[in-house]
Amino acid sequence: MEYDLIIIGGGINGAALARLAAFQGLSTALFEAGDFGRGASTNTSKLLHGGLRYLETFDFGLVRDAVRERAQLLTLAPHLVESRRFLFPRTRLGRHGRPGIKAGLTLYDFLAGDLKLDPHRWVGPDELREREPGFLPEERCGAYEYSDCVMDDARIVMENLVDAAALGAVVKNYHSLQGLESSGGSGPGGNVEVTVLDRLTGREGVWRAKRVALCLGPWTDQVLRRSFPGAPAQVRLSQGIHLIADGLPSQSCFILPVPRDPDGEASKRYFFIVPWKGKHLIGTTETEVGDSPPEPALPREGEVEELMRLAQTYFPAWRPDVLCTITGLRPLARNAKGSTITLSREHEFHRLQEGIYSAVGGKYTTHRTFAEGFLAFVLGGKGKREAKDIKARPLPGAWADAAERERIRTALRAHSFVDESVGVTWMRRYGKRSLELAEYIGASAARRERLAGPYGLLAGEAEFSAEREWARTPEDFLRRRTDAYFTRGAGVENLDRLRSLFAARSPGLETWLGPDADYRAFLRNNRHVAASGDWEKDPA
């Protein structure tokens, strides 16, 4: 079969492009070398935000698109996106006065137009102290409060792919690109041959398409060097790490300025402290890395300590209790000048040769507009009149309104194996697809068995993730299909059982995948407490 479009890369941009292309009626296939979103797309700040700091670099168009997309995604994925109020304090540690902060937030609200969330307001020192007594106890300061969103990035990637597959796209993870060969491109009789290695079986296959779109993020230049010798580099790489921590004395979301350097020079960086999944997410750092993405991406010397020190600067009573790190790479457009801290997250599209295209840059919040722009670029305007508008199409788990949400909850309670805690978790993770999962698990007594540990996981949920969400390894299931990774135990009690479950579907899996199938190595790389031998002694 010759496809209209083959997409290489299964992060958020590739997933959104596959969904849009299939929605437009194009025969579409997507290949991802690892698990979907395993690279940059699930190692984010978990913020679906407009990019307040990009106002300083005059990226008004980017911010306008982002704040409007933010509001749309609240409606199209209400189970995965949540509006939160953020505090931006005016403190001696920052470089902005109260008028500067207010002007930026006024513009932030204005750019959202009719789609703005609750507008900003001033929180005086007394109110801030009452709400956050542990924040800068030696300084009397106030803060501006404004609206932004947090998200479940891994599940947003997954639901884009679930919808793409429902619309007819072929979607495959653990299939790595081996070569591209164009024979006339998109002209009459022309196509692109794509050689792909199935990493679960070790077999290569050749797929043909009229057009190929590379959504490779940090790995763009790596592929270009191999497949298009002499092609100019497209990406600058910036690494950011985050901490998942316990015990931080705060219930609010904060955006905080990195304090001045010891020599007195004001920093242009900010970091976030955000309550997330019962813990706190602290990040992010900003470090420009070399031309090739590190494998695996790991915290660099001093980065973890820097974030702990920053958090303690604002919350001096906190005693660092870090569960794990998250390390992500940002693929920025290479032709931009200056520090990566100030670079725009605008996307860029490139034609490599007839029928083969690549994209770099982009921002999580604008993944839908990225897909629209890239598909139009790849098609060259062809079929524009017939294009259908996907803007109003919700993700598969979205409920239409509060009444439907309550009907789903009521239906879940009818299943004896879904207690209140599991039902709440499923609603947040799967939305209305919880009913599909409940029906699947209810069909077998073995599926209703609880997995070990305080995770609220049933055996059938692991099977469901393997059969309907392409999970192939314990890491896929524990890190990206569910939340078990973000606990002290990280699901390690279930490793043997999960290995058997996934190996039964892909014999020889650990042999073919090598280190990518080693969950304990993944935990060690990310400094997870579960990688140590005494994690069970810690409170759950």
C-alpha positions in Angstrom: 0.0 0.0 0.0 1.2 3.5 -0.7 0.2 6.0 2.0 -0.7 9.6 1.5 1.5 10.5 4.5 4.0 8.7 6.6 5.0 10.5 9.9 8.3 9.7 11.6 8.1 10.6 15.3 5.4 9.9 17.9 5.8 12.8 20.3 3.0 15.3 20.7 3.6 17.0 17.3 3.7 13.7 15.4 0.6 12.5 17.2 -1.4 15.7 16.5 -0.3 15.6 12.9 -1.4 11.9 12.5 -4.8 12.7 14.0 -5.3 15.7 11.8 -4.2 13.9 8.6 -6.4 10.9 9.3 -9.3 13.3 10.1 -8.8 14.9 6.7 -9.2 11.5 5.0 -5.5 11.0 4.2 -4.2 7.4 4.5 -1.6 7.9 7.3 1.0 5.8 9.1 3.1 6.9 12.0 6.3 5.3 13.3 8.0 6.0 16.6 11.5 4.5 17.5 10.7 4.2 21.2 7.5 4.5 23.1 5.1 7.3 22.2 6.2 10.6 23.9 9.1 8.9 25.6 11.4 11.8 24.6 10.6 15.5 25.0 6.8 15.2 25.1 6.4 13.5 28.5 9.4 15.2 30.1 7.8 18.6 30.4 6.8 21.1 33.1 3.3 19.7 32.9 2.1 23.2 32.2 -0.3 24.0 29.4 0.3 27.7 29.5 0.4 30.7 27.3 4.0 31.5 27.8 3.9 34.6 30.0 7.7 35.0 29.8 7.6 35.2 26.0 6.0 38.6 26.2 9.5 39.9 27.2 10.8 38.7 23.8 7.8 40.3 22.0 6.5 36.9 20.8 2.9 38.3 20.9 1.6 36.0 18.1 2.9 32.9 19.9 1.4 34.0 23.2 -1.9 34.9 21.6 -2.2 31.5 19.9 -1.2 29.7 23.1 -3.6 31.4 25.5 -6.5 30.8 23.1 -5.5 27.1 22.5 -5.2 26.7 26.3 -8.9 27.7 26.7 -10.0 25.4 23.8 -8.1 22.4 25.3 -9.9 22.9 28.6 -13.1 22.1 26.7 -11.7 19.5 24.4 -9.8 17.5 27.1 -11.4 18.5 30.4 -10.1 15.2 32.1 -6.5 16.0 31.1 -6.3 19.8 31.4 -7.1 21.7 34.6 -7.2 25.5 35.1 -5.2 26.7 38.1 -4.4 30.0 39.7 -0.8 31.0 39.8 1.0 33.4 42.1 3.6 35.8 40.6 5.1 37.5 43.7 6.7 40.9 43.8 9.7 40.3 45.9 13.2 41.7 46.5 14.6 38.6 44.7 12.9 39.5 41.3 13.8 42.1 38.7 10.3 43.3 38.0 8.4 46.0 39.9 4.7 45.8 40.5 3.8 48.0 37.5 5.9 45.8 35.2 4.2 42.6 36.4 0.7 44.1 36.1 1.4 45.4 32.6 2.5 41.9 31.5 -0.5 40.2 33.0 -2.9 42.8 31.6 -1.5 42.0 28.1 -1.6 38.3 28.8 -5.4 38.5 29.6 -6.0 40.8 26.6 -4.3 38.5 24.1 -6.7 35.7 25.1 -9.7 37.7 23.9 -13.0 36.1 24.7 -11.2 32.9 25.6 -9.5 34.3 28.6 -9.7 32.5 31.9 -10.3 34.3 35.2 -8.4 37.6 35.0 -5.5 38.5 37.2 -5.8 40.3 40.5 -3.5 41.6 43.3 -3.0 39.5 46.4 -1.9 41.7 49.3 0.8 40.8 51.8 -1.6 39.9 54.5 -3.6 37.6 52.3 -0.5 36.0 50.8 0.9 35.3 54.3 -2.4 33.8 55.4 -2.5 31.5 52.3 1.2 30.6 52.2 2.8 31.1 55.7 5.9 29.2 54.6 6.7 31.5 51.7 9.6 34.0 52.3 8.8 34.3 56.0 11.3 37.0 56.4 9.8 39.3 53.7 6.5 41.0 53.6 5.4 40.9 50.0 2.4 40.5 47.8 1.7 38.7 44.5 -0.3 38.9 41.4 -2.6 35.9 40.9 -3.4 34.9 37.3 -4.8 31.8 35.4 -3.0 29.1 33.5 -3.4 25.3 33.1 -1.7 22.1 34.1 -2.0 18.9 32.1 -1.2 15.2 31.9 1.2 15.4 28.9 1.6 11.6 28.4 -2.2 11.1 28.3 -2.7 14.0 25.8 -0.2 12.3 23.5 -2.0 9.0 23.9 -5.4 10.3 23.2 -4.3 12.0 20.1 -3.0 8.6 18.9 -6.1 6.7 20.0 -8.2 9.2 18.0 -5.8 9.0 15.0 -6.1 5.2 15.0 -9.9 5.4 15.3 -9.9 7.6 12.2 -7.9 5.0 10.3 -4.2 5.8 10.9 -1.7 3.0 11.3 0.2 3.8 14.5 3.3 1.8 15.6 5.8 2.4 18.4 9.2 0.7 18.7 9.7 1.0 14.9 12.8 3.0 14.1 13.6 4.7 10.8 16.5 3.1 8.9 16.4 5.0 5.6 14.5 7.3 3.2 14.7 7.1 -0.5 12.7 9.4 -2.8 11.8 8.3 -6.4 10.2 11.4 -7.8 8.4 12.5 -4.7 4.8 13.6 -5.0 4.7 13.7 -8.7 2.8 11.2 -10.9 4.1 7.7 -10.1 6.6 9.1 -7.5 6.8 8.1 -3.9 9.2 7.9 -1.0 10.3 4.5 0.3 10.7 4.4 4.1 12.7 1.6 5.6 11.6 0.8 9.2 13.0 -1.7 11.7 10.4 -3.4 14.0 12.5 -3.4 17.2 10.2 -6.0 18.8 10.9 -8.6 16.1 14.2 -7.4 14.5 12.6 -7.4 11.1 12.8 -4.6 8.6 10.1 -3.5 6.3 9.7 -1.0 3.4 6.7 1.3 3.4 5.8 3.7 0.6 4.2 7.2 0.8 3.5 10.2 -1.4 4.9 12.4 1.4 6.9 11.9 4.5 6.9 14.3 7.5 9.7 14.2 10.1 8.5 15.2 13.6 11.7 14.2 15.3 12.1 17.0 17.8 15.6 16.8 19.4 16.6 14.0 17.1 16.0 16.0 13.9 19.7 16.7 13.1 20.7 13.2 14.0 18.5 11.8 11.3 19.4 14.6 8.8 23.1 13.8 9.1 22.4 10.2 8.3 19.8 10.5 5.5 20.7 13.9 4.0 24.4 14.5 4.2 25.2 18.2 3.8 21.8 19.4 4.9 22.2 22.4 7.3 21.5 21.7 11.0 18.0 22.8 12.1 18.0 22.5 15.9 19.5 24.0 19.0 19.1 21.8 22.0 18.2 23.1 25.5 17.9 20.7 28.4 15.6 21.4 31.3 15.1 19.2 34.4 12.3 19.1 36.9 12.0 17.5 40.4 9.1 15.6 41.8 9.2 16.3 45.5 7.3 15.6 48.7 6.7 17.7 51.8 6.9 21.2 50.3 4.8 23.5 52.5 2.6 25.1 49.8 -0.8 24.5 48.2 -0.4 27.2 45.5 1.1 27.2 42.0 4.0 29.7 41.9 6.0 31.2 39.1 9.2 32.6 40.7 12.2 34.6 39.5 15.6 32.9 39.8 17.3 35.3 42.2 20.1 37.6 41.1 23.5 36.1 40.5 26.1 36.6 43.3 27.7 39.5 41.2 24.4 41.3 41.3 23.4 40.6 37.7 19.6 40.0 37.3 18.6 36.6 36.0 16.1 36.3 33.1 15.0 32.9 34.2 11.9 31.8 36.1 11.0 28.5 37.7 7.7 26.9 38.8 6.5 25.2 41.9 3.3 23.3 41.1 1.2 20.9 43.2 0.9 17.8 40.9 -0.5 14.3 41.5 -0.2 14.7 45.3 3.4 15.8 45.1 5.1 19.0 43.9 6.8 19.6 40.6 9.8 22.0 40.7 11.4 23.2 37.6 12.9 24.0 35.2 16.5 24.5 34.6 17.8 25.8 31.2 21.1 24.4 29.9 22.2 24.4 26.3 23.6 21.1 25.3 25.6 19.9 22.3 24.6 19.2 18.7 23.4 15.6 19.5 20.8 14.7 22.1 22.3 12.8 25.0 21.1 9.2 25.3 19.6 9.0 27.8 19.0 12.6 28.8 20.1 12.9 32.4 20.5 15.7 35.0 23.8 17.4 34.7 26.2 18.2 37.5 24.6 20.6 40.0 21.1 20.8 38.3 19.2 18.9 41.0 21.0 20.8 43.7 20.2 24.1 42.0 16.4 23.4 42.0 16.4 22.3 45.6 18.4 25.4 46.6 15.9 27.6 44.6 12.9 26.0 46.3 14.5 26.5 49.7 15.2 30.1 49.0 11.5 30.8 48.8 10.4 28.0 51.3 13.3 27.9 53.8 11.5 25.4 56.1 11.4 22.7 53.4 13.8 19.8 53.9 14.4 18.4 50.4 12.6 15.1 49.8 13.0 14.4 46.1 11.3 11.3 44.6 12.7 11.5 41.1 13.8 13.8 38.3 12.3 14.5 34.9 14.8 15.5 32.2 13.5 17.0 28.9 15.1 18.4 25.7 13.7 21.4 23.9 14.3 21.5 20.1 14.7 25.2 19.3 15.1 26.6 15.8 18.9 26.8 15.2 19.0 30.0 13.1 17.8 32.0 16.2 20.5 34.0 18.0 21.1 34.6 21.6 20.7 32.5 24.8 18.2 29.6 24.7 16.5 31.2 27.7 15.1 34.0 25.5 14.6 32.0 22.3 11.1 31.8 20.8 9.3 28.5 20.7 7.8 29.3 17.3 7.9 26.3 14.9 9.6 26.2 11.5 9.0 23.9 8.6 11.6 22.7 6.0 11.4 21.0 2.6 14.3 18.6 2.5 13.7 17.3 -1.0 10.6 16.4 -3.1 8.1 14.6 -0.9 10.2 14.8 2.4 9.6 17.5 5.0 10.7 18.3 8.5 9.6 20.5 11.4 11.3 22.0 14.4 10.4 24.1 17.4 6.9 24.4 18.7 5.3 24.6 22.1 3.1 22.0 23.7 0.1 24.3 24.1 0.0 25.0 20.3 0.4 21.4 19.1 -2.9 21.6 17.2 -1.9 24.8 15.3 1.5 23.2 14.6 -0.3 20.2 13.0 -2.5 22.5 10.9 0.4 24.5 9.7 2.7 21.6 9.0 0.0 19.6 7.1 -0.7 22.6 4.9 3.0 23.0 4.3 3.4 19.3 3.4 0.4 19.3 1.1 1.4 22.6 -0.5 -2.1 24.0 -0.4 -3.5 20.9 -2.1 -7.0 20.0 -0.9 -7.3 23.2 1.1 -10.9 23.8 0.0 -12.0 20.3 1.0 -10.3 20.5 4.4 -12.5 19.7 7.3 -12.2 21.7 10.5 -11.0 19.6 13.4 -11.0 22.5 16.0 -14.3 21.4 17.6 -13.4 17.7 17.8 -12.8 16.7 21.4 -10.2 14.1 22.4 -11.7 10.6 22.9 -12.0 10.8 26.7 -13.7 14.2 26.9 -17.1 14.5 28.4 -19.5 17.0 26.9 -20.6 18.7 30.2 -21.0 18.2 33.9 -24.2 16.1 33.4 -22.3 13.6 31.2 -19.4 13.5 33.7 -21.8 12.6 36.4 -23.5 9.9 34.3 -20.0 8.3 33.7 -19.3 8.4 37.4 -22.6 6.7 38.2 -22.0 4.0 35.6 -18.6 3.3 37.1 -20.0 2.8 40.6 -22.2 0.0 39.2 -19.0 -2.1 38.8 -18.1 -3.8 42.1 -14.3 -3.7 41.2 -14.3 0.1 40.8 -14.1 1.7 44.2 -14.3 5.4 44.8 -10.5 5.9 44.6 -10.2 3.9 41.4 -13.2 5.7 39.8 -11.7 9.1 40.5 -8.4 8.1 39.1 -9.9 6.6 36.0 -12.0 9.7 35.4 -8.9 11.8 35.5 -6.8 9.4 33.4 -9.3 8.1 30.8 -12.3 10.4 31.0 -15.3 8.7 29.4 -13.1 6.0 28.1 -13.3 4.7 31.7 -16.5 3.0 30.6 -14.6 1.1 27.9 -12.0 0.1 30.4 -14.6 -1.0 32.9 -16.3 -3.2 30.3 -13.0 -4.7 29.3 -12.0 -5.5 32.9 -15.4 -6.8 33.7 -15.2 -9.5 31.0 -12.7 -11.5 33.0 -12.2 -12.4 36.7 -8.4 -12.4 36.2 -8.5 -8.8 35.0 -10.2 -7.7 38.1 -7.3 -8.7 40.3 -5.5 -5.9 42.1 -1.8 -5.4 41.3 0.5 -5.2 44.3 1.2 -1.9 46.0 -0.7 1.3 46.8 -1.3 2.2 43.2 -5.0 1.3 42.7 -4.1 -0.7 39.5 -5.9 -3.7 38.3 -4.4 -6.4 36.1 -6.8 -5.6 33.4 -5.6 -2.1 33.2 -2.2 -3.3 32.2 -3.7 -5.7 29.6 -5.9 -2.8 28.3 -2.8 -0.6 27.9 -1.1 -3.4 25.9 -4.1 -4.1 23.6 -5.6 -0.7 23.1 -2.8 1.8 23.9 0.3 0.1 22.5 2.1 -0.4 25.8 5.0 -2.8 25.2 7.1 -2.6 28.4 6.6 -2.1 32.2 8.1 1.4 31.7 5.4 2.2 29.1 2.7 1.2 31.5 4.0 2.5 34.8 5.5 5.8 33.5 3.3 6.9 30.6 0.0 5.0 30.7 -0.5 5.4 34.4 0.8 7.4 37.4 2.6 4.6 39.3 6.0 6.0 38.5 5.3 9.2 40.4 5.0 7.3 43.7 7.8 6.1 46.1 7.5 2.5 44.9 7.1 3.4 41.2 5.3 0.0 40.7 8.5 -2.1 41.1 6.5 -4.8 43.1 4.8 -5.7 39.9 7.8 -5.9 37.6 7.9 -9.7 37.2 4.2 -9.9 36.5 4.3 -7.0 34.0 7.3 -8.4 32.2 5.5 -11.7 31.7 2.3 -9.9 30.5 4.1 -7.9 27.9 6.5 -10.6 26.9 3.6 -12.9 26.1 2.5 -10.4 23.5 6.0 -9.7 22.2 8.2 -12.8 22.6 11.9 -11.9 23.1 11.0 -8.3 23.9 13.8 -7.7 26.4 16.3 -9.2 24.0 15.3 -7.0 21.1 14.9 -3.8 23.1 17.9 -4.2 25.3 18.3 -1.3 27.9 15.0 0.2 26.7 13.1 -2.6 28.4 15.0 -2.3 31.7 12.7 -0.4 34.1 15.1 -0.5 37.0 17.8 1.2 34.9 15.3 3.8 33.9 14.6 4.5 37.6 18.3 4.7 38.4 18.9 7.2 35.5 16.2 9.4 36.9 17.4 9.2 40.5 14.1 7.6 41.6 13.9 6.6 45.2 12.5 3.3 44.2 15.9 2.4 42.6 17.4 2.2 46.2 16.9 -0.8 48.4 15.3 1.0 51.3 12.4 2.9 49.5 9.8 0.7 51.3 10.9 2.3 54.6 9.7 5.7 53.5 6.1 6.7 54.0 3.8 5.8 51.1 
